[in-house]
Amino acid sequence: MQATPGTSLNDAADPPAAPHRRHTFVLWALVALIAFGLDQATKWWAQSHLVDGRPRHLIGDLLMLRLTHNAGAAFSVATGYTIALTAIALVVLIVIVSMAGRLRSIGWALALGLLFGGALGNVADRIFRAPAPFRGHVVDFIELPHWPIFNVADSAITVAAVLIVVLSLLGRRLDGSKVDDPRVDS
């Protein structure tokens, strides 16, 4: 029975409304821009201040900076497939842009913003850096023990992957609803 006109018919409180699409799109774009900007700024700094291959110890052997140039994908795999890797990354960027307009989840806006900014940072290297357009090598410079050298874009992509797994395990959709939400048509 409805106690007060206009209130919910069930005892449970209604879930909070999802953010407006414009707000989540702006958040997505801002996160992507920050990730891309930090990546490119740190790569510029690394190219200007580090000598190729020579380590600079920041925290003993725990954190070092060592400039390298990676022709392959993560962990330097597929070094002979730079053009294919660039093409795949460009497709990923297009898919993310097509999804961005449907976002109503803050978590997904953060995850896809980080993924887009990181992927764009590495694609920019592949397109614009030596040795040639679409064959460029990605600038890597952050080194941890027992781990391949990486960059800010790689970090953004990794954090995005973790967020995507968590959001998926929680059953969150791009629109902010839950997979088992009976109010949403599947």
C-alpha positions in Angstrom: 0.0 0.0 0.0 1.2 3.4 -0.9 1.6 5.5 2.3 2.1 8.8 0.6 1.0 9.7 -3.0 4.0 9.7 -5.3 6.2 7.5 -3.1 7.5 4.1 -4.0 5.1 1.1 -3.8 7.8 -1.1 -2.3 9.5 -0.8 1.0 13.0 -0.6 -0.6 14.4 2.7 -1.5 14.7 3.4 -5.2 18.3 3.1 -6.4 20.0 6.4 -7.1 19.6 7.7 -10.7 22.4 7.1 -13.1 24.5 10.1 -14.0 23.4 12.0 -17.2 25.2 10.8 -20.4 26.7 14.2 -20.9 28.4 14.1 -17.5 29.8 10.6 -18.0 30.9 11.5 -21.5 32.8 14.6 -20.1 34.3 12.4 -17.4 35.4 9.8 -20.0 36.9 12.5 -22.3 38.7 14.2 -19.3 40.2 11.0 -18.1 41.3 10.1 -21.6 42.8 13.5 -22.1 44.7 13.4 -18.8 46.0 9.9 -19.4 47.2 10.8 -22.9 48.7 14.1 -21.8 50.6 12.5 -18.9 51.8 9.8 -21.2 53.1 12.1 -23.9 54.6 14.6 -21.4 56.5 11.8 -19.5 57.7 10.3 -22.8 59.0 13.7 -23.9 60.8 14.1 -20.5 62.3 10.6 -20.8 63.5 11.3 -24.3 65.1 14.6 -23.2 66.6 13.5 -19.9 67.5 9.8 -20.0 70.3 8.1 -21.9 69.1 5.1 -23.9 69.6 1.9 -21.9 71.4 3.5 -18.9 69.4 3.2 -15.6 68.6 6.1 -13.3 67.9 4.7 -9.8 65.0 6.5 -8.1 64.3 4.1 -5.2 67.4 1.8 -5.1 66.7 -1.2 -7.4 63.0 -1.1 -6.6 62.1 1.8 -9.1 64.4 2.8 -11.9 64.1 4.8 -15.1 65.6 3.2 -18.2 64.8 4.5 -21.7 64.0 1.9 -24.2 62.1 1.8 -27.5 59.7 -1.1 -28.0 58.7 -2.2 -31.5 56.3 -4.9 -30.2 53.3 -5.2 -27.9 53.3 -5.8 -24.2 56.4 -7.7 -22.9 58.0 -6.9 -26.3 56.1 -9.7 -28.1 55.2 -9.4 -31.8 58.1 -7.0 -32.6 57.7 -7.8 -36.3 54.0 -6.9 -36.4 54.1 -3.1 -35.6 51.7 -2.2 -38.5 49.2 -4.9 -37.4 49.4 -3.8 -33.8 48.8 -0.2 -34.8 45.8 -1.2 -36.9 44.3 -3.3 -34.1 44.8 -0.4 -31.6 43.1 2.0 -34.1 40.1 -0.3 -34.2 40.0 -0.5 -30.4 40.0 3.3 -30.3 37.1 3.5 -32.7 35.1 1.0 -30.7 35.7 2.9 -27.5 34.6 6.2 -29.1 31.4 4.4 -30.3 30.7 3.2 -26.7 31.5 6.5 -25.0 28.3 8.2 -26.1 26.2 5.5 -24.3 28.0 5.7 -20.9 26.0 6.4 -17.8 28.3 4.6 -15.4 31.1 6.5 -13.6 33.1 3.3 -13.3 32.9 2.5 -17.0 33.7 6.2 -17.9 36.9 5.9 -15.8 37.8 2.5 -17.2 37.2 3.4 -20.9 38.8 6.8 -20.5 42.0 5.2 -19.1 41.9 2.6 -21.9 41.4 5.2 -24.6 44.1 7.6 -23.3 46.6 4.8 -22.8 45.9 3.2 -26.2 46.0 6.6 -27.9 49.4 7.3 -26.3 51.0 4.2 -27.6 49.3 4.5 -31.0 50.7 8.0 -31.3 54.2 6.6 -30.8 53.6 4.0 -33.4 52.3 6.5 -36.0 54.7 9.4 -35.3 57.9 8.1 -33.9 61.0 6.6 -35.6 61.8 4.5 -37.6 58.7 5.3 -39.8 55.0 6.1 -39.8 52.9 3.2 -38.5 56.2 1.4 -37.6 57.2 3.6 -34.8 58.6 2.3 -31.6 56.9 3.0 -28.2 58.9 4.9 -25.7 59.2 2.9 -22.4 61.1 4.1 -19.4 59.7 2.9 -16.0 61.4 -0.2 -14.6 60.4 -2.4 -11.7 62.3 -5.5 -10.6 61.4 -8.7 -12.6 59.0 -6.8 -14.8 59.3 -5.4 -18.4 60.0 -1.7 -18.8 56.7 0.2 -19.4 55.3 3.7 -19.6 52.3 5.8 -18.3 50.1 4.6 -21.2 50.8 1.0 -20.3 49.9 1.8 -16.7 46.6 3.4 -17.7 45.7 0.4 -19.9 46.5 -2.0 -17.0 44.4 0.0 -14.5 41.6 0.1 -17.1 41.7 -3.7 -17.5 41.4 -4.2 -13.8 38.5 -1.8 -13.6 36.8 -3.6 -16.5 37.2 -7.0 -14.8 35.8 -5.6 -11.5 32.8 -3.9 -13.2 32.1 -7.0 -15.2 32.3 -9.2 -12.1 29.9 -6.8 -10.3 27.5 -7.1 -13.3 27.7 -3.4 -14.2 26.6 -2.3 -17.6 27.7 0.8 -19.5 24.4 2.5 -18.6 25.1 2.0 -14.9 22.5 -0.7 -14.5 23.2 -4.2 -13.0 23.0 -7.3 -15.2 20.4 -8.8 -12.8 18.3 -5.6 -12.6 14.7 -6.6 -13.4 13.9 -3.0 -14.5 16.2 -3.2 -17.5 15.2 -5.1 -20.6 18.0 -7.4 -21.9 
